[in-house]
């Protein structure tokens, strides 16, 4: 363990701990843009700079290991002024459309500009345009809002392993692109949306959720994905009793199976829930016609038919075909019903190999 002083408060942390974690342990609210706890450290945005007594330069807290005896100031005059300059530089090439942006209210750049009272860039020059028209049905790529934190690049490589995007060009013209600056569908992209999950601004958003509700307008309901038996968890974004999007749960205790990561189905395939073609009540066929029924009536009807077949032809005349869109627990109950209650091993599954 080592000891250091942060904003007048002495803290102890294990040797090798980064300054960012030590400062947060001390209760300091350190702004970050490029930092993500699930990704490799980049130290590129410099928003997390702090001042260390005796050091000539300000230190990027996310990539600087804490040292014994350090005296850190997280909100000194130099630190605050430097953070304002960083925000000024970012705004110089950032499209200011907060009022119509899908990330309005959940944007780190917006939050820090408000915190440090940075209203616009004093540079006053319009930066290069990088908006990428992409015909894919899932991800909107508005790189005129990109702040070059590279979280999307690292997530694509480290979480998904697709390596579909990277940096292109240098200096003021650097931007995120696929190989040869092509479309996502022509790249190794699998449209998992991990890049959308980690983007701190509105550069990457969901096309399916566009215009259906801003982050502060929706209620988030934790649930388990029904597309397969893996058991990934996420939050459904609900507005006016209708699902309008999906948000990752970036917490290992809440999401131990996937820790926020999802596939294209889990992140973008939720619109079937709102389909007008879905049944809203059980139906029973009588005299060739379907009529609405209560759940109790429908279940009693199905149970009666199963008993009738078993008594007349034996349990092996029955079989159950289960679904990958049920949870593992539900599939366990399905086979338990067939083997222990009905008395047959005729159980199969639509996704067995």
PyMOL commands that set and color helices and strands:
alter all, ss='L'
color gray80, all
select helices_A, chain A and resi 19-25+77-91+98-100+108-115+143-145+151-160+171-173+179-181+184-186+194-198+215-217+264-268+271-274+295-313+315-317+328-342
alter helices_A, ss='H'
color red, helices_A
select strands_A, chain A and resi 2-6+9-13+49-52+59-60+71-73+139-141+166-168+175-177+204-206+219-224+233-239+242-248+282-286+289-293+320-322+347-349
alter strands_A, ss='S'
color yellow, strands_A
deselect
rebuild
show_as cartoon
